[in-house]
């Protein structure tokens, strides 16, 4: 997850998805504004159904050897069509183009998942790592393009059809640029070692858990007080306001500290031993900050590395992968405390030097 090729592929797929889904969501509004009948939407749907077949055929013909080309094809066709519509807005109602856009949107949806999966199959990944790096773009694809969907629907509803066409064209053009420039999207061979060691500092696992749980406690206290007010119990307005401010401040401070802790813990784990499976501190920070459920992903990835290291140290209590995954889902601060405890135990272990994992 620290390679530029991987993130280039993810970014290209996201930009393409924003263009495709933005178009599909805005077509009903476009047809209404242009006076075309809703039967034209049926041609878009028909093209969309055919697109799954076309995407499957392209995937079978070009993947895994030419995953990059397979992914570029529907985006290139989409960009060409949108360029024509941007130049001649009257083409918004031309049935063959709407049908072709429907084909491109579904073909890209299938090919994007197939391209990411086939690219990862060329890498030397364990099952856990494969699931982690595959689920990350899937999470992004499920959330980020909705921003483009909302913007496209609003633009179409306002009647700004030319800006809509240029916006979708820009997304498709950027996707082509990202996918077309740079190295081939292959992760075959050994992953590079992103070795960014940091000096170890002892921290109490209990303190980490308490910091993570503090926002929940203050939020629960505020919610309980608010419910008491709703039931008619007398509570000073100032008390409720103070609790609300405290809940917000504690949440912000805890979030900042936990992001800092995540950065440090990855660097300190790298300082104990270099690892190709270890995300760099900066990458871990940005994934946790910008990616939906990214904090969960980096916790699981780091936990796998630390588990293998604790198993290699007979004098060190091993880290339980199942319990780590359980707590990462149910109560993440407990999982963070487990990671801190594992790093502490590895640092104070006295047998042979840490083996690189």
N, C-alpha and C positions, 0 to 999 in steps of 0.2 A: 504493500500500500504506500510505500515511500518512493515509488518509481514514477518518473515523469510520463513514461509511456502509458502506464495504467491510468493516471489521472487525465492524460490527453484523450484517451478512449472514452472515459466516463464523461468528460466535458463535452466532447463531440456528440455523444449519444444524447446528453441532456439538451443541448441546443437544437438538435434535430427533433427531439420529442416535443420541445416547446413550440416549434414551427408547426408540426403535424397536428398536435392536439389543439393548438390555438385556432388553426383553420377549422377543424372538425366541429369545435364548439361554437364558432361564430357563423358557420354557414346558414343556419336557420334565420338568424338576424339579417344576414346579407341578402338572402332571398326575399325577405319581407321588405327591406328597404328598396330593393331594385324592382319590386312588383312581380317577381317570378312566383309561380305557384309552388306549393309545398311538394308537388309531385317531383320537382327537381331534386329534392332531398333524397328521394328514393334512388336516384342514380348514384349519388354519393355513397349511400349504404350498399348498393350493389357493387360498386367499385371496391368498397371496403371489404366485402366478403371475398371478392376475387383476389384482393391483395394478400390474404392469408395463404392462398394457393400459390400465387406468384412468389411470395417471400419464401415459402417452403421449397419451391423449385430452385430459386437462386441459392438458398442455403445449401442444398444438396449438391449443386454444381460447383460452387466456389469455395465452400468451407471444408476444412479449416485452413487450407493453404492460402486462400485469398479473401480472408475475412474483411480486410480493409476495403477492398474493391466492392464486395457485396454490400457493405454498409453505405458506401458512397453513392451507389447507383440510384436508390430511391430518393436520396437527398438532392442529387444533381437534377433529376427529372422534376422534382418538386420546385426547386429553385428556378429552373427554366420556365415552368408554367407560371409561377408567381411573378417573375420578371415581365412576362407577357401581360399578365393582368394589371400589374402596376403601370405599364405603359398604356394599356387600353382597358380601362375599368369596365367597359361594356362586356368584356369576356367573363365577368363574374357569373353571368347567366348562361354561358355556353355549356351545354350538357356534356359534350365529350371531355372538356377540361375538368369539369366537376367529377366525372367518372374517374379520370386519370388521377386526380388528387386523392380520391378515396382509395384507389389501388396503392398509391405511394404511402399513405398513412398506415395502412395495415401491414404492408410489406416491411416498412421500417420498424414497426413495433415488434414483429417477429424476428427480423434480422438483428436488431439491436441486442436482444437477449441472447440470440444464438452467437453473435460475434463476441460478446463478453465471455460467454461460457467457453467457446472454442479457444479464445485467447488464453484463458486461465488454464485450460487443459494442457497447454504447452509448457506450463510452469511446473516446477517441482514443489507441489503444495500437498500438505496433508489434507485429509477430509475436512478437518476443522478450519484450516486456513482457506481452503477452497470455498467453503460455505460463507466465511466472513467476507472475503473480497467479492464474492458474487452477490451477497445480500445487500452490500452497501450501494451499488448502483441501482438495484431494484428498489430500495427505499427511496433513493433520490428521484427515480423515475415516477414513483407513486405520489410524490409531493411537490417537487419543484416546478414541473410544467403547469401545475394548476395556477401559478402566478400568471403565466402567459395566457391561460384559458380565461381568467377573469379580465385581464387587460383587453384581450381580443373581443370578448363578448361586450364589454363596455364600449369599446371603440366602434364596433358594428352597430350597437344599439343607438349610438349617438349619430350614426350616419357617416362617419369618417372612413369611407371604404378605401380611399387611396392610401391614407396613413396605415390602415390595417394591412394592405397588400405589401407596402414597403417594410413594415415591421416584421411580417412573416418571412419576407424575402431576406431581411437582414439576419434573422435567426438561422435560416437555411444556409446562407452564404458563410456565416461564421462557423457553422457546423462543418461545411465543406473545407474551410480553411484549416480548422483544427484537425480534422480527420486526414486531410490530404498532405499536410506539412509534417515533417519530422520522420522519425524512424518507424518502421513497420510495427504494427501492434502485436508483437510477440514477446512473451515472457519466458521463452525457453532458456534453459541453462540456469546456473546458480544466480539467485538474487543477490544484488550488491549488498555489502554490509554497510548500513547507515550507522556508523559508529560515532555517536556524539556523547561521550562519557561525561558525567557530572560527579562531583565529590559527594560521597554518601553522608547524609545527616540522619541521625536516629530520630524517629518519630514514634509516638505511642499509637498503636492501632486503635485503641479505645478513643483517643482524642480525634482521630480521623473520622471514626464512626459518629461521635457526638457532633462534630462540625457538620457532617452531612445530614444528621437527623434534626439539627436545630431549626432549620426552616419549617420542617413538618410540624414540630412542636409549637412554634409561634403561630403558624397558620391555623393549627387546630385550636389553639387558645383563642385566637381572634374569631374563628368560625363559631366556636361555642358561645362566646360572648354575644356575637351577632344574633345567633338563634335565640338566646335568652331575651334579647331586645324584641325580636319578632314575636315571642310568646307573651309579651307585655310586661316583662320584669323590668324594674327600674335600674338602668345602667347609665352613668354619666356619659354624655356625648364625648367629652374630652377623653375619657377612658377608652372608648371605642376607637377614637382617632389615634391615640397613642399606640394602641395595640396594632392597628393597621400599619402605621408608619414603622413600628418595630419589626413586624412581619416582613415588610418589603425590604428594609435595610439589612436584616439578618439574612434574607434570601440572597440579596445581591452580594454581600460580603462572603457568604458561604460559597456561592457559585464562583467568585473570583479566586478564592483560596483553593477550591477543589480543582480548578483548571490549572492553577500554579502547581498544585501537588501532582497532578497528572503529568505535567511537563517534567517535574523533578524526578518522579519515580521512574520514568522511562530512561532518563539520563543516568540515574544511579544504577539501574539494572544494566545499562550498557557499560557502566564503569566496572561492574563486577565481572563481566565477560562479554565480548562482542558476539552478536548473533544476527544471522540473516533473516530470522523470523521476527526480529524486534523492530517495531516502528520507531522512527527517530522522534525525539521529544517534540520538535516543532510540528511534525506531521500529526502526532497524537493530539496535540493541542488544537490544531485546525480541524481535524476530524471530529473531535468531541464538541467543538464550538459550532461548526457550520453544518454538520451532517445530522439529519434526524436519526436518533438512537445511536449516534456515533460514540457517545460515552460508553454505552453497553458493548459496542464492538471492540473498542480499544482495551477495555477491561478484560474481555474474554481472550483477546490476542495476547496481552501481556501475561495473563494467568496461565496460558498454555506454556509459554517460555519458562516462567518461574516454576511451574509444576515439574517440567523435565529436569530443571536444575536441582530442585529439592530431591527428586528421586535419585539423582546421581550422587547425592551427598548422604551416605548412610546415617550420619549423626544428626541429620536435619529432618524434622517432621515434614512429611510431604504435604503439598497443597492439594486439596481435593478439588478436582475439576468439576464434578457434579454439583457440589455444594456452592462452588463459586458461581456457576451458571445460575443456580437457583436463587441465590441472594442477589445477583446482578439484576435479575428480573423483578424480584419481590421487594427487596430493600437494598438498593445499590450501595449505600454507605457501609453496610456490613461486608459486601464484596471488596470494597476499597480497603477496609481494615484488614481483610485476609491477605490482600496483596502486600500491604505495608508490613504485616507480620512475616510474610515469606521473605521479603527483601531483608528485613532485620535478621532473620535466622541465617540466611545465606551469608550475610556480611560477618556474622560472628562465628560461623562454622570454622573449626580448626583443622579438619583433614586437608587432603590435597587441594591445590588451587582449583578454582572454579573451571569446569570444562565449558568450552564455547558451545552453545546450543543454537 
